[in-house]
Amino acid sequence: MLTSIVTRLNRLHDWAIERPYLGVLVRATDSGLEHQSKDSAAAIAYYTLLSLFPLILGLISIGGYFLTSSEIQLWMNDLIVKLLPVSAEFVTQNIDSLVRIRGAAGITSVVVLMWSASKVIGALSRAINCSLGMKRNFAVYLSPFRYFGLTLIIALLALVTLAISPTAELLSELKLDVLGSKWNMALDIITNRGVGYMTTGILVSALYILLPYRRLPWRDLLPGLLVAIALIETGKMLFIWYVETAANYSAVYGSLSSIIVLLIWVYFSARVVLLGAEIIGVIRTDK
């Protein structure tokens, strides 16, 4: 009986590989299993937990040179809500205490914070390059400096994406009588959902463009990028529903439930990002 089931599953697997688009997804999944992407995603989630608060504090410190701390804090809260569903409350509650203890954050403290936050970029870089089959083309002792530079670039890019939210709010508040109530409602939905897709798209694109050891053309990146964005945004809605209606982490983990929810969401997002990288790698091998 078991042998028969395994045989049928193998035939289904072979049939799926022969399909034009489904085959790429199946082969990417197989490649992810071979590259142990689930372990890499777990490492990314762990390093994210260690790097998240230094990164947030570093972003607030950098933004403080251009805007007031209160403005940066509000914008940072908004960005976290869009990137970290459900667990955002846990993160935003800690931002106040972070701001209070930061004091006069100078250049040295910002550098130290960004250096601490670079650990997650290092984990992402190693996993994505493994998925793409790329080997390091520079000395190993230069890696920490590369990760630090990439962390600064991605942090500044995250600050730029903060401007998307006020623009979307302005569009959603713009009521055009010519369009009618139904079209205005559709505009609200598009602008609200569009912010999430745009923010995710910018940050995931930055990972696929900056982290590989060799620059890849857009035509190679686009399939994996679109799959990653769609899965993250769809998973975000399902994750919120699951945590709010089906899961009761507080009954099991108590005060640690927020941390567990954060780790699960980051782990899922990392798996999706690595799946997108595997899709890019599969498409590149077919050329």
Residue pairs with C-beta under 8 A, 6 or more apart in sequence:
13 26
16 22
16 23
16 26
17 23
17 26
17 27
24 223
24 279
24 282
24 283
25 227
25 279
27 282
28 275
28 278
28 279
28 281
28 282
29 275
29 278
31 131
31 278
31 281
31 282
32 38
32 131
32 274
32 275
32 278
35 130
35 131
35 278
37 127
37 131
37 271
37 274
37 275
37 278
38 271
40 123
40 126
40 127
40 130
40 270
40 274
41 127
41 267
41 270
41 271
41 274
42 267
43 123
43 127
44 120
44 123
44 124
44 127
44 266
44 267
44 270
45 263
45 266
45 267
45 270
46 263
47 119
47 120
47 122
47 123
48 120
48 266
48 270
49 259
49 262
49 263
49 266
50 116
50 119
50 120
51 116
51 117
51 118
51 119
51 120
52 91
52 117
52 120
53 94
53 98
54 113
54 114
54 116
54 117
55 113
55 114
55 117
55 120
55 151
55 155
56 76
56 80
56 91
56 95
56 98
57 98
57 99
57 102
57 105
57 113
58 110
58 113
58 114
58 117
58 155
59 72
59 76
59 155
59 158
59 159
60 69
60 72
60 73
60 76
60 95
60 98
60 99
60 102
61 102
61 105
61 109
61 110
61 113
62 110
62 155
62 156
62 159
63 69
63 71
63 72
63 75
63 76
63 159
64 72
64 105
69 99
73 95
73 96
73 99
75 162
75 165
76 95
76 162
77 88
77 92
77 95
78 162
78 165
79 158
79 161
79 162
79 165
79 199
80 88
80 91
80 92
81 88
81 92
82 165
82 195
82 196
82 199
83 199
83 200
83 203
84 91
84 262
84 265
84 266
85 236
85 239
85 240
85 265
86 239
86 240
86 243
86 244
86 261
86 265
87 258
87 261
87 262
87 265
89 258
90 258
90 259
90 261
90 262
91 262
102 109
105 113
114 148
114 151
114 152
114 155
115 148
115 151
117 151
117 155
118 144
118 147
118 148
118 150
118 151
119 147
121 147
121 150
121 151
121 154
121 211
122 143
122 144
122 147
124 207
124 211
124 270
124 273
125 146
125 147
125 150
125 211
127 270
127 274
127 277
128 207
128 208
128 211
128 212
128 273
128 274
128 277
129 135
129 136
129 211
129 212
129 213
131 274
131 277
131 278
131 280
131 281
132 212
132 216
132 277
132 280
132 281
132 284
133 281
133 285
134 212
134 213
134 214
135 213
136 143
136 213
137 213
137 214
138 146
138 213
150 210
150 211
153 206
153 210
154 203
154 206
154 207
154 210
157 202
157 203
157 206
158 203
161 198
161 199
161 202
161 203
164 195
164 198
164 199
165 195
168 191
168 192
168 194
168 195
169 191
171 187
171 191
172 187
172 188
172 191
172 192
174 187
175 184
176 183
176 184
179 187
193 233
196 233
196 236
197 229
197 233
200 229
200 232
200 233
201 225
201 229
204 225
204 228
204 229
204 232
204 273
204 276
205 221
205 225
207 273
208 216
208 221
208 224
208 225
208 276
208 277
208 280
209 215
209 216
209 221
216 280
216 284
220 280
220 283
220 284
221 280
223 279
223 280
223 283
224 275
224 276
224 277
224 278
224 279
224 280
224 283
225 276
227 275
227 276
227 279
228 272
228 273
228 275
228 276
231 272
231 275
232 269
232 272
232 273
235 268
235 269
235 272
239 264
239 265
239 268
243 249
243 261
249 257
249 260
249 261
250 257
253 259
253 260
